[in-house]
């Protein structure tokens, strides 16, 4: 099959003089393969896939893709020359199913179809899918975009298990827990959760996973998730989504969790005989010792009180060409420290000695610019090659900033932060809503920055893979969430190990991919690691 997709926001026929219509070989033979209305339209049956129109389009508005022969059944298309989704995940009773794939590949579309948020015709579908879609089911759906929730509508036992307190305002992590709690409080046949771990710390993610396992063990459950630790821990089986982001997505056959995740990371799907990526993703761990380099900034013992919360940070230094990771539970003061470093907040005691220029990406992002992405990004060649291209930012250029999804807005915010000339880059939870591929690109970009110029990076994140790959040292936070926090800089391994120790959780590494896997509480591996006080096993 051949798909022709046109980004209507990029397509501007008046500015290019209908160029695609003029260069199309079929049009030169007096056939109407490309026609111009308000935007270009391409007849996919006539298109020969030469790619001339896509290559010549000055705005990058056209994509011509030749799909695999056995792609499956078209279940949804947003319109002529727009994104297409092939196949659909089919829920199974007493089985938790995970969906994994790139942003823009159709995961949320598939979830919305199952949630009855999108109407589709099913007469040409395989019998199993047609029968399933015809069944009357009650559905509970947690969308990707978080909404305000009335805590009174949530089951009180869930409130206790997730340790949610009634407040006038909620953080992103608390709002995520409220949305999850509301979803699980409803009595339904099918539960659909789109990216439930975003903004949650590791412990809250595992609590959420255990709650889903316990309460929904007899139900049909499908979860979209980018955190491989949680996906592996939670899902019994997985569907892998592949294709071309923004053009088409294909739902694979159903795989056992371990085999499916490792096949996705390997970039080859054996059941489909399809290669979805040229390179294998493997998680190499850094865990460097303390750097003995030139000091960039220093801070004395810091104290800050915000309402009833008290934060203390032991004095330390940040060196040039260092990446300092920050880890700790939610509501423990990590963002407060970042705001002190950024000069957005003044400490009550202690001070930061910093004459360096700073670029800061905050935790929560608010799209307050009414124009397009292209209008606010740098135009330099260096930005395009080193930041925009690896993060696929060009695909967003014609979109209005206010219309960006969570992952798209996060990508833009990271790119803008890293595009500035600065001595110190501060990134607060950059992996939220990013897919696995973009997280890997972020690791590479940050590595290039500290290698190529005398700059340093401080990064708060809950992705242990990310922190273990890039951190030279870690500012480790502990304490009582929402009450008190204490932090000091220690070795990377000690920080990750102590973090898991504080919550009595053990992780091991998958021998094939190097990714972290959570041990089942009370299992032989779990008990052996705890006996060795090795809560994070690197073997």
Secondary structure in CASP SS format (residue, H / E / C, confidence):
PFRMAT SS
TARGET T0000
AUTHOR 0000-0000-0000
METHOD secondary structure of the structure
MODEL  1
X C 1.00
X E 1.00
X E 1.00
X E 1.00
X E 1.00
X E 1.00
X C 1.00
X C 1.00
X C 1.00
X C 1.00
X C 1.00
X C 1.00
X H 1.00
X H 1.00
X H 1.00
X H 1.00
X C 1.00
X C 1.00
X H 1.00
X H 1.00
X H 1.00
X H 1.00
X H 1.00
X C 1.00
X H 1.00
X H 1.00
X H 1.00
X H 1.00
X C 1.00
X C 1.00
X C 1.00
X C 1.00
X C 1.00
X E 1.00
X E 1.00
X E 1.00
X C 1.00
X C 1.00
X C 1.00
X E 1.00
X E 1.00
X E 1.00
X C 1.00
X C 1.00
X C 1.00
X C 1.00
X C 1.00
X C 1.00
X C 1.00
X C 1.00
X C 1.00
X H 1.00
X H 1.00
X H 1.00
X H 1.00
X H 1.00
X C 1.00
X C 1.00
X C 1.00
X C 1.00
X C 1.00
X E 1.00
X E 1.00
X E 1.00
X E 1.00
X E 1.00
X C 1.00
X C 1.00
X C 1.00
X C 1.00
X C 1.00
X C 1.00
X C 1.00
X E 1.00
X E 1.00
X E 1.00
X E 1.00
X C 1.00
X C 1.00
X C 1.00
X C 1.00
X C 1.00
X C 1.00
X E 1.00
X E 1.00
X E 1.00
X C 1.00
X C 1.00
X C 1.00
X C 1.00
X C 1.00
X C 1.00
X E 1.00
X C 1.00
X E 1.00
X E 1.00
X E 1.00
X E 1.00
X E 1.00
X E 1.00
X C 1.00
X C 1.00
X C 1.00
X C 1.00
X C 1.00
X C 1.00
X H 1.00
X H 1.00
X H 1.00
X H 1.00
X H 1.00
X H 1.00
X H 1.00
X H 1.00
X C 1.00
X C 1.00
X C 1.00
X C 1.00
X C 1.00
X C 1.00
X C 1.00
X C 1.00
X C 1.00
X C 1.00
X C 1.00
X C 1.00
X H 1.00
X H 1.00
X H 1.00
X H 1.00
X H 1.00
X H 1.00
X H 1.00
X H 1.00
X C 1.00
X C 1.00
X C 1.00
X C 1.00
X E 1.00
X E 1.00
X E 1.00
X E 1.00
X C 1.00
X C 1.00
X C 1.00
X C 1.00
X C 1.00
X C 1.00
X C 1.00
X C 1.00
X H 1.00
X H 1.00
X H 1.00
X C 1.00
X C 1.00
X H 1.00
X H 1.00
X H 1.00
X H 1.00
X H 1.00
X H 1.00
X H 1.00
X C 1.00
X C 1.00
X C 1.00
X C 1.00
X C 1.00
X C 1.00
X C 1.00
X C 1.00
X C 1.00
X H 1.00
X H 1.00
X H 1.00
X H 1.00
X H 1.00
X H 1.00
X H 1.00
X H 1.00
X H 1.00
X H 1.00
X H 1.00
X H 1.00
X H 1.00
X H 1.00
X C 1.00
X C 1.00
X C 1.00
X C 1.00
X E 1.00
X E 1.00
X E 1.00
X E 1.00
X E 1.00
X C 1.00
X C 1.00
X C 1.00
X C 1.00
X C 1.00
X C 1.00
X C 1.00
X H 1.00
X H 1.00
X H 1.00
X H 1.00
X H 1.00
X H 1.00
X H 1.00
X H 1.00
X H 1.00
X H 1.00
X H 1.00
X H 1.00
X H 1.00
X H 1.00
X C 1.00
X C 1.00
X C 1.00
X C 1.00
X E 1.00
X E 1.00
X E 1.00
X E 1.00
X E 1.00
X C 1.00
X C 1.00
X C 1.00
X H 1.00
X H 1.00
X H 1.00
X H 1.00
X H 1.00
X H 1.00
X H 1.00
X C 1.00
X C 1.00
X E 1.00
X E 1.00
X E 1.00
X E 1.00
X E 1.00
X E 1.00
X E 1.00
X E 1.00
X C 1.00
X C 1.00
X C 1.00
X E 1.00
X E 1.00
X E 1.00
X E 1.00
X E 1.00
X E 1.00
X E 1.00
X E 1.00
X E 1.00
X H 1.00
X H 1.00
X H 1.00
X H 1.00
X H 1.00
X H 1.00
X H 1.00
X H 1.00
X H 1.00
X H 1.00
X C 1.00
X E 1.00
X E 1.00
X C 1.00
X C 1.00
X C 1.00
X C 1.00
X E 1.00
X E 1.00
X C 1.00
X C 1.00
X C 1.00
X C 1.00
X C 1.00
X C 1.00
X C 1.00
X C 1.00
X C 1.00
X C 1.00
X C 1.00
X C 1.00
X C 1.00
X C 1.00
X C 1.00
X C 1.00
X C 1.00
X C 1.00
X C 1.00
X E 1.00
X E 1.00
X E 1.00
X E 1.00
X E 1.00
X C 1.00
X C 1.00
X E 1.00
X E 1.00
X E 1.00
X E 1.00
X E 1.00
X C 1.00
X C 1.00
X E 1.00
X E 1.00
X E 1.00
X E 1.00
X E 1.00
X C 1.00
X C 1.00
X E 1.00
X E 1.00
X E 1.00
X E 1.00
X C 1.00
X C 1.00
X C 1.00
X E 1.00
X E 1.00
X E 1.00
X E 1.00
X E 1.00
X C 1.00
X C 1.00
X C 1.00
X C 1.00
X C 1.00
X C 1.00
X H 1.00
X H 1.00
X H 1.00
X H 1.00
X H 1.00
X H 1.00
X H 1.00
X H 1.00
X C 1.00
X C 1.00
X C 1.00
X C 1.00
X C 1.00
X C 1.00
X C 1.00
X E 1.00
X C 1.00
X C 1.00
X E 1.00
X E 1.00
X C 1.00
X C 1.00
X C 1.00
X C 1.00
X E 1.00
X E 1.00
X E 1.00
X E 1.00
X C 1.00
X C 1.00
X C 1.00
X C 1.00
X C 1.00
X C 1.00
X C 1.00
X C 1.00
X C 1.00
X C 1.00
X E 1.00
X H 1.00
X H 1.00
X H 1.00
X H 1.00
X C 1.00
X C 1.00
X C 1.00
X C 1.00
X H 1.00
X H 1.00
X H 1.00
X H 1.00
X H 1.00
X H 1.00
X H 1.00
X H 1.00
X C 1.00
X C 1.00
X C 1.00
X C 1.00
X H 1.00
X H 1.00
X H 1.00
X H 1.00
X C 1.00
X C 1.00
X C 1.00
X E 1.00
X H 1.00
X H 1.00
X H 1.00
X C 1.00
X C 1.00
X H 1.00
X H 1.00
X H 1.00
X H 1.00
X H 1.00
X H 1.00
X H 1.00
X H 1.00
X H 1.00
X H 1.00
X H 1.00
X H 1.00
X H 1.00
X H 1.00
X C 1.00
X C 1.00
X C 1.00
X C 1.00
X E 1.00
X E 1.00
X E 1.00
X E 1.00
X E 1.00
X C 1.00
X C 1.00
X C 1.00
X C 1.00
X C 1.00
X C 1.00
X C 1.00
X H 1.00
X H 1.00
X H 1.00
X H 1.00
X H 1.00
X H 1.00
X H 1.00
X H 1.00
X H 1.00
X H 1.00
X H 1.00
X H 1.00
X H 1.00
X H 1.00
X H 1.00
X H 1.00
X H 1.00
X C 1.00
X C 1.00
X C 1.00
X E 1.00
X E 1.00
X E 1.00
X E 1.00
X E 1.00
X C 1.00
X C 1.00
X C 1.00
X H 1.00
X H 1.00
X H 1.00
X H 1.00
X H 1.00
X H 1.00
X H 1.00
X C 1.00
X C 1.00
X E 1.00
X E 1.00
X E 1.00
X E 1.00
X E 1.00
X E 1.00
X E 1.00
X E 1.00
X C 1.00
X C 1.00
X C 1.00
X E 1.00
X E 1.00
X E 1.00
X E 1.00
X E 1.00
X E 1.00
X E 1.00
X E 1.00
X H 1.00
X H 1.00
X H 1.00
X H 1.00
X H 1.00
X H 1.00
X H 1.00
X H 1.00
X H 1.00
X H 1.00
X H 1.00
X C 1.00
X C 1.00
X C 1.00
X C 1.00
X E 1.00
X E 1.00
X E 1.00
X C 1.00
X C 1.00
X C 1.00
X C 1.00
X C 1.00
X C 1.00
X E 1.00
X E 1.00
X E 1.00
X C 1.00
X C 1.00
X C 1.00
X C 1.00
X C 1.00
X H 1.00
X H 1.00
X H 1.00
X H 1.00
X H 1.00
X H 1.00
X H 1.00
X H 1.00
X C 1.00
X C 1.00
X C 1.00
X C 1.00
X E 1.00
X C 1.00
X C 1.00
X C 1.00
END
